[in-house]
């Protein structure tokens, strides 16, 4: 659905006007285990101990070697679900500019983005989300990774086709030579190794959009929707549970906050398990999509056990948390307490 189909090589893309966007990129499944912790209890997950992948998920599920497979907890424990977020600087060309060169027809509603990477989707995360390994899951066969991006988001001037990250050409693992960057939306939208762009007048039911990265109460939920913009989120990086005990005196509580709909405007801290809240200092920044650092001076004069909480508010007036529990445990933005003892 374009007036003039175009083919670009890498050098021709680079000759178009370039822009730089700084943004937070967060995996849809980042901190997902906190959903399970909030729902089922048990030991609180730790962001300090980032889990390492322990072999292929399919093999652990018993799909390749024909055995009965590991149990669901063993599979879950092999998948890292914390610290899947970063802040970065991306340089490239606005997707909007490329689309305008081709001429978008009025009936277009979505931009189909296709990567060079192909393969058969791993069903393990869906098994995990249902708590079972004996259910039948759709097998689309070998497919390219693709997404059908809303045209309005594609035309946002901050949505770009990037060839550089943090001042250097992209590495292969990060999507070289060209990848999509969709600020504010979870990382699965930022298609790597971009191969093809197509304008459509409907939302194509891409597997990774309708089955793999979704929000809903279960795989059969008729109201489940694709993971798109992130909620509002803040985390405490100092102190953490593992820093306990602390000594009586003055301590600096600090961390990061970000949102899927723009800039963070306020961060509040509680040291009494949410009974009262005080404003933290939020470092000023002109980068709308990049996380903001915040800090709070905590003068504690009495020994005892304390529960630290933090919540953020964005430019749209949304306050953390925004995303309810969902069966795939995506887009966690809940308030995670930090438990410390003061001695």
ABEGO torsion letter per residue (X at the ends): XBABBBBBBAAAAAABBBBBBBBBBBBAABGAAAAAAAAAEEBBBBAABBBBBBEBAAAAAGAAAGBAEBBAAAAAAABBABGBBBBBBBBBBBAAAAAAAAGBBAABABBBBBBABBEBBBAAAAAAAAGBAABBBBBAEBBBBBBBBBAAAAABAABBBBABBGGBBBBAAAGOABBBBBBGBBAAABBBGBABBBBBABBBBBAAAAAABBBEABAABAABBBBBBBBBBBBBAOBBAAAOBBBBEBBBBBEBBBBAAEBBABBBBBAAGGABBBBBBBBBBABAABBBBBBBBBBBABBEBBBBBBBBBBAAGBBOBABBBBAAGBGBABBBBBBBBBX
